[in-house]
Amino acid sequence: MDHFDDFTDLIEKNQFVPMRELIFQYLREAIVTSRLMPDDHLVEEELAKKLNVSRTPIREAIRKLELEGLVKHSPRRGVIVRKFSTKDAEEIYDLRAVLEGYAASLAAQHIEEKELSKLKALLEVMKEDINKGESFSEMDHHKEWHLALYAASKNQRLEQLLNDYADYLRIFRIISLKLPGRLNETWEEHDRLLKAIELGDGELAERRAREHAARSKEAFLKEWPMLSNHGGDTE
């Protein structure tokens, strides 16, 4: 696993963050962005050597990853990155449609001007990234846009629920956006959603958010069977 060259930079930028949390964040990001793939092994001793840390924070980070459902203990194989099934994806996309729809409805009612400006600015940057040939899976802006939308709902519990599922959605998004034309479609769906929020039309905003989730799910299910290297089953 040659994925750890930039871990030193992470430490230098976060000197007051506990080592176990830095390792957790680093491994989680590697899983979410598919640098660590389903069925990859996480071996404490190997990780400790590569990251130049003791095994204790490695063990604690892996335990937290397991609690989040991103890795699992497999008999005779140790800790491995978890496979996600089609059923997993369908359930999470369906839940996303409900939660994001509600968040969009609330945002249309409660969004502040500075939040609206931020969402518009991020949308423009995302368009520039697409024009430069970058994918949403490579962009921090796409994740930031969704987090800003959740915050604009002014419902902290709803925001936390959506944040809890954000990593799963990023895994599936990387796959769904491989479908030809999906990048531009996704941007246009974001644009329509934001316009509904700007109008203050909660019902329309909710409908746009649900439509976006449904189309994302459809794109994922089209692309998923062709990506056997992602380790998904089709239960």
C-alpha positions as CSV (number, residue, x, y, z in Angstrom):
1,M,0.0,0.0,0.0
2,D,1.9,3.1,-1.2
3,H,-0.7,5.6,-0.2
4,F,1.0,7.3,2.7
5,D,3.6,9.7,1.3
6,D,1.6,12.8,2.4
7,F,0.8,11.7,6.0
8,T,3.7,13.8,7.3
9,D,2.1,16.9,5.7
10,L,-1.1,16.1,7.6
11,I,0.7,15.9,10.9
12,E,2.5,19.2,10.3
13,K,-0.8,21.0,9.5
14,N,-2.6,19.5,12.6
15,Q,0.0,19.4,15.3
16,F,-2.5,19.6,18.2
17,V,-4.8,16.8,16.9
18,P,-4.4,13.4,18.6
19,M,-2.4,11.0,16.5
20,R,-5.2,8.4,16.6
21,E,-7.6,11.0,15.1
22,L,-5.1,11.9,12.3
23,I,-4.6,8.3,11.4
24,F,-8.4,7.7,11.4
25,Q,-8.9,10.7,9.1
26,Y,-6.2,9.7,6.8
27,L,-7.3,6.1,6.4
28,R,-11.0,7.1,6.1
29,E,-10.1,9.5,3.3
30,A,-8.0,6.8,1.5
31,I,-11.1,4.5,1.7
32,V,-13.6,7.1,0.6
33,T,-11.4,8.1,-2.4
34,S,-10.7,4.5,-3.4
35,R,-7.0,4.7,-2.7
36,L,-7.7,1.8,-0.4
37,M,-10.0,-0.6,-2.1
38,P,-12.5,-3.1,-0.9
39,D,-10.7,-6.2,0.4
40,D,-7.5,-4.4,1.0
41,H,-5.9,-5.5,4.3
42,L,-5.1,-3.0,7.1
43,V,-2.3,-4.6,9.0
44,E,-1.3,-2.8,12.2
45,E,2.4,-3.5,12.0
46,E,2.6,-2.6,8.4
47,L,0.7,0.6,8.9
48,A,2.8,1.6,11.9
49,K,6.0,1.2,9.9
50,K,4.7,3.2,6.9
51,L,3.3,6.0,9.0
52,N,6.2,5.9,11.4
53,V,3.9,5.7,14.5
54,S,3.3,3.2,17.2
55,R,0.7,0.4,16.9
56,T,-1.6,1.8,19.6
57,P,-3.1,4.8,17.6
58,I,-3.3,2.5,14.6
59,R,-5.4,0.1,16.5
60,E,-7.6,2.9,17.9
61,A,-8.1,4.4,14.4
62,I,-9.0,1.0,12.9
63,R,-11.5,0.4,15.7
64,K,-13.2,3.7,14.9
65,L,-13.3,2.8,11.2
66,E,-15.0,-0.4,12.1
67,L,-17.6,1.4,14.2
68,E,-18.3,3.6,11.1
69,G,-18.7,0.5,9.0
70,L,-15.8,1.2,6.6
71,V,-13.7,-1.8,7.6
72,K,-14.5,-5.2,9.2
73,H,-12.8,-8.1,10.8
74,S,-12.8,-11.2,8.6
75,P,-12.0,-14.7,9.9
76,R,-8.5,-15.8,8.9
77,R,-8.0,-12.5,7.0
78,G,-7.8,-9.9,9.6
79,V,-9.1,-6.3,9.1
80,I,-10.1,-5.5,5.5
81,V,-11.8,-2.6,3.8
82,R,-15.5,-3.4,3.6
83,K,-17.3,-4.2,0.4
84,F,-20.6,-2.4,-0.3
85,S,-23.4,-4.3,-1.9
86,T,-26.0,-2.9,-4.3
87,K,-28.5,-3.2,-1.5
88,D,-26.3,-1.0,0.7
89,A,-26.2,1.7,-2.0
90,E,-29.9,1.6,-2.7
91,E,-30.7,2.0,1.0
92,I,-28.3,4.9,1.5
93,Y,-29.4,6.7,-1.7
94,D,-33.1,6.4,-0.7
95,L,-32.3,7.7,2.8
96,R,-30.3,10.6,1.2
97,A,-33.3,11.5,-0.9
98,V,-35.4,12.0,2.1
99,L,-32.8,13.8,4.3
100,E,-31.4,16.0,1.6
101,G,-34.9,16.8,0.4
102,Y,-35.9,18.0,3.8
103,A,-32.6,19.9,4.2
104,A,-33.2,21.7,0.9
105,S,-36.7,22.6,2.0
106,L,-35.5,24.1,5.2
107,A,-32.6,25.9,3.5
108,A,-35.1,27.6,1.2
109,Q,-36.8,29.0,4.3
110,H,-33.8,29.8,6.4
111,I,-30.8,30.4,4.2
112,E,-28.8,33.6,4.9
113,E,-27.4,35.8,2.1
114,K,-23.8,34.9,3.0
115,E,-24.7,31.2,2.8
116,L,-26.4,31.7,-0.6
117,S,-23.4,33.6,-1.9
118,K,-21.1,30.8,-0.7
119,L,-23.2,28.1,-2.5
120,K,-23.2,30.2,-5.7
121,A,-19.4,30.7,-5.6
122,L,-18.7,27.0,-5.0
123,L,-21.0,26.1,-7.9
124,E,-19.0,28.4,-10.2
125,V,-15.7,26.8,-9.0
126,M,-17.1,23.3,-9.6
127,K,-18.0,24.4,-13.2
128,E,-14.5,25.6,-13.7
129,D,-13.1,22.3,-12.4
130,I,-15.3,20.4,-14.9
131,N,-14.1,22.6,-17.7
132,K,-10.5,21.8,-16.7
133,G,-11.2,18.1,-16.9
134,E,-11.3,17.4,-13.2
135,S,-13.9,15.0,-11.7
136,F,-16.1,15.7,-8.6
137,S,-14.3,12.8,-6.9
138,E,-11.1,14.9,-7.0
139,M,-12.8,18.1,-5.7
140,D,-13.1,19.3,-2.2
141,H,-15.6,21.9,-3.5
142,H,-18.3,19.3,-4.2
143,K,-18.2,18.0,-0.7
144,E,-18.0,21.6,0.7
145,W,-21.1,22.5,-1.4
146,H,-23.2,19.8,0.2
147,L,-22.0,20.5,3.7
148,A,-22.9,24.2,3.2
149,L,-26.3,23.2,2.0
150,Y,-26.9,21.0,5.1
151,A,-25.7,23.9,7.4
152,A,-28.2,26.3,5.7
153,S,-31.1,24.1,6.9
154,K,-30.4,25.4,10.4
155,N,-31.3,22.0,11.8
156,Q,-28.3,20.6,13.7
157,R,-29.6,17.1,14.1
158,L,-30.5,16.8,10.4
159,E,-27.1,18.2,9.5
160,Q,-25.3,15.6,11.7
161,L,-27.3,12.8,10.2
162,L,-26.3,13.9,6.7
163,N,-22.7,14.3,7.7
164,D,-22.7,10.8,9.2
165,Y,-23.6,9.4,5.7
166,A,-21.3,11.8,3.8
167,D,-18.4,9.3,3.5
168,Y,-20.6,6.5,2.1
169,L,-22.1,8.9,-0.4
170,R,-18.6,10.0,-1.6
171,I,-17.7,6.3,-2.2
172,F,-20.8,5.8,-4.4
173,R,-20.4,9.2,-6.0
174,I,-17.0,8.4,-7.4
175,I,-18.5,5.4,-9.1
176,S,-21.7,7.1,-10.4
177,L,-19.8,10.0,-11.9
178,K,-17.9,7.6,-14.2
179,L,-21.0,7.4,-16.3
180,P,-20.5,9.5,-19.5
181,G,-22.1,12.9,-19.2
182,R,-22.9,12.6,-15.5
183,L,-20.6,15.3,-14.4
184,N,-22.4,18.0,-16.3
185,E,-25.8,16.6,-15.4
186,T,-24.8,16.7,-11.8
187,W,-23.7,20.3,-12.0
188,E,-27.0,21.2,-13.7
189,E,-29.0,19.5,-11.0
190,H,-27.1,21.4,-8.3
191,D,-27.8,24.6,-10.2
192,R,-31.6,23.9,-10.4
193,L,-31.7,23.1,-6.7
194,L,-29.9,26.3,-5.8
195,K,-32.2,28.4,-7.9
196,A,-35.2,26.8,-6.1
197,I,-33.6,27.6,-2.7
198,E,-32.9,31.2,-3.8
199,L,-36.6,31.6,-4.8
200,G,-37.5,30.5,-1.2
201,D,-39.7,27.7,-2.6
202,G,-39.3,24.9,-0.1
203,E,-41.5,22.5,-2.0
204,L,-39.6,23.0,-5.2
205,A,-36.2,22.8,-3.5
206,E,-37.2,19.5,-1.9
207,R,-38.4,18.1,-5.2
208,R,-35.1,19.1,-6.9
209,A,-33.0,17.5,-4.2
210,R,-35.0,14.3,-4.4
211,E,-34.7,14.3,-8.2
212,H,-30.9,14.7,-7.9
213,A,-30.6,11.8,-5.4
214,A,-32.8,9.6,-7.7
215,R,-30.7,10.4,-10.7
216,S,-27.5,9.8,-8.8
217,K,-28.8,6.4,-7.7
218,E,-29.7,5.5,-11.2
219,A,-26.3,6.5,-12.5
220,F,-24.6,4.4,-9.8
221,L,-26.7,1.3,-10.6
222,K,-25.8,1.6,-14.3
223,E,-22.1,1.9,-13.6
224,W,-21.8,-0.5,-10.6
225,P,-21.9,-3.9,-12.5
226,M,-19.1,-2.8,-14.8
227,L,-16.7,-2.0,-11.9
228,S,-16.0,-5.4,-10.4
229,N,-12.7,-4.0,-9.2
230,H,-14.5,-2.0,-6.6
231,G,-15.4,-5.2,-4.9
232,G,-19.2,-4.8,-4.7
233,D,-21.5,-7.7,-4.7
234,T,-25.0,-7.6,-6.1
235,E,-27.1,-9.0,-3.4
